[in-house]
Amino acid sequence: MRCAIEANQHGDVLLVTKSAISESNTRYAQGGIAVAMNDDDRLDFHVEDTLQAGAGLCDEAAVRIMVEEGVSRVMELINWGAEFDKHGDQRLNFTQEGAHQKRRVVHRGDETGKETTDVLVNQLKCQDRIRVIESCFVVDLLTKDGVCHGVLATVDQVLHVIFAKATILSTGGLGQIYQCTSNPSIATGDGYAIAWRAGCQMVDMEFVQFHPTTLFLDGAPHFLISEAVRGEGGILINSRGEIFMAKYHELEELAPRDVVSRAILNEMELTGTPCVYLDITHLTQDFIKTRFPMIYQTCTHYGLNISTDLIPVRSGAHFMMGGIETNLDTETHLPGLFACGEAACTKVHGANRLASNSLLECLVFGARSARSAARYVRHLGASIRVSVQFEQPGTPAQSTKLTTEEAKEVIRELMWRHVGIIRNGNELAEVAQQLTDLDANPSWKTEFNDSVFECQNMLDVARLIVETAIQRTESRGAHYRTDFPDRDDLNWISHIRLTASD
Ligand SMILES: Cc1cc2nc3c(=O)[nH]c(=O)nc-3n(C[C@H](O)[C@H](O)[C@H](O)COP(=O)(O)OP(=O)(O)OC[C@H]3O[C@@H](n4cnc5c(N)ncnc54)[C@H](O)[C@@H]3O)c2cc1C
């Protein structure tokens, strides 16, 4: 949406979304937006913390752009009407999150994503050249002679060809390829798969961040319990009532996310229980209700009073650090195609994202993407029309019959069990084979419909993650292998890239 608003200054814009416009990862962001605007903070501190979290794989130039331009992007949001929490004297109230050396996260209670979405939707409505089509599923890119000319998309299961002088993918993340995730149902990794099939270079696909604390309660979704809850004093305890984070990291509850996620998994194994607990019962009910209204209400809805009860939590797939490789201007390797937001990999996050840096990345690189696409369009010659050919699905071979929903569940389970917080070479190799077999099993893809397209995307993306996880024979950031438990700076301060022709 930030990209479309900028693009409106340069030409006609068509914005398509697979569900309602407000249904996205952005909508569910809780903690806030990291920005170095507090009195005791500096841009350099924010850069430092981002590089530190990224474990040697951030591109410092990209990080500097995000941190420096981020200040204007956040000020702009405020000018457009975003009401972030303030102190009594009207100064912004910055919160603390894990691995930040300063309080630098602007937020609106625990509903920063909703506030940001609402402001951007309102701003979109003020633009005169943006047309929005909701419930429009992009299936693939239209390419000819190595150039992108638009997309193939469905509306009500009918295929449409949409030509565009420049195409920008900002299709968000892929949490839904894992059984346990904080991401909404739209986050099936479509953009990664679409770009990869069109020949784009993918990078850092092994780096999936797991959020340490998603709600683990019978009948409730894996609702995120924001890191800000630990930032405000929440304490993790195991089922024996023991506080444990000091054993794992000097920053205790505010250690990097991969450290906290692995610590939680270890405590679950040590105690033989399926979760640990987050304790905020020492905070006052008034503070909890004001600071975390959505978390309070959601937990209350499922019968949990978080001001008196412990919150059962476990880790869930949360954020993709890798993605479609772009340069600092968001250009992909395919002329005519640009990418921004979680779908893109500008390398600002490296091997592990610093909390609340992704909304900032979306705002900064969203705006940059539109400017870059506009420059590309200005230098274009006459538009080209491409013809579209469809491959009919083949006749099912002899193999186990699966529905599309069953195939999706197989992917989610394989990824969760073997390609999650802790990985090893043998299991990764087995999963690679099982995913290959699933791809070769045509029983779940005998029809052309959005669910089948989505499942194919999940499968393609899962295979990319497994392949890169096999290749990276070390542990770094969010990628942890028990057979290579150490970070290997001698051989592995490098990025793994994949293209469809590999
Ligand atoms: C629960 C939760 C809490 C979070 N909290 C924070 C936080 O506090 N701070 C922070 O910085 N980050 C947070 N994040 C991460 C952050 O929200 C996301 O990384 C970011 O919002 C991604 O934005 P995006 O624009 O790239 O994608 P999204 O906001 O997910 O938007 C993707 C869009 O692409 C569309 N789309 C996808 N596939 C298709 C297709 N095939 N066809 C057509 N349209 C398609 C979708 O409909 C959607 O409109 C959180 C994430 C979650 C899930």
The ligand as an ORCA input file, in Angstrom:
! r2SCAN-3c Opt
* xyz 0 1
  C       1.298    -11.646     14.093
  C       2.409    -10.818     13.504
  C       2.973     -9.795     14.243
  C       3.992     -9.018     13.701
  N       4.469     -7.960     14.428
  C       5.366     -7.128     13.841
  C       5.771     -5.935     14.494
  O       5.312     -5.626     15.587
  N       6.667     -5.140     13.868
  C       7.191     -5.437     12.634
  O       8.013     -4.670     12.117
  N       6.803     -6.559     12.003
  C       5.900     -7.394     12.556
  N       5.505     -8.511     11.882
  C       6.030     -8.751     10.541
  C       5.374     -7.788      9.571
  O       4.037     -7.605      9.941
  C       5.430     -8.300      8.144
  O       6.725     -8.699      7.801
  C       5.009     -7.203      7.176
  O       3.776     -6.678      7.587
  C       4.896     -7.729      5.777
  O       4.291     -6.769      4.980
  P       4.144     -6.995      3.422
  O       3.520     -5.769      2.877
  O       5.400     -7.459      2.855
  O       3.132     -8.227      3.348
  P       1.621     -8.326      3.872
  O       1.295     -7.229      4.799
  O       1.412     -9.713      4.351
  O       0.782     -8.106      2.548
  C       0.839     -9.081      1.523
  C      -0.220     -8.747      0.500
  O      -0.002     -9.537     -0.657
  C      -1.233    -10.108     -1.056
  N      -0.959    -11.375     -1.734
  C      -0.196    -12.422     -1.323
  N      -0.205    -13.413     -2.240
  C      -0.989    -12.982     -3.254
  C      -1.410    -13.549     -4.489
  N      -1.037    -14.772     -4.891
  N      -2.221    -12.824     -5.268
  C      -2.646    -11.589     -4.911
  N      -2.279    -10.999     -3.750
  C      -1.468    -11.689     -2.940
  C      -2.019    -10.297      0.214
  O      -3.392    -10.378     -0.095
  C      -1.638     -9.032      0.975
  O      -2.463     -7.994      0.606
  C       4.486     -9.302     12.409
  C       3.928    -10.342     11.671
  C       2.888    -11.090     12.203
  C       2.288    -12.193     11.385
*
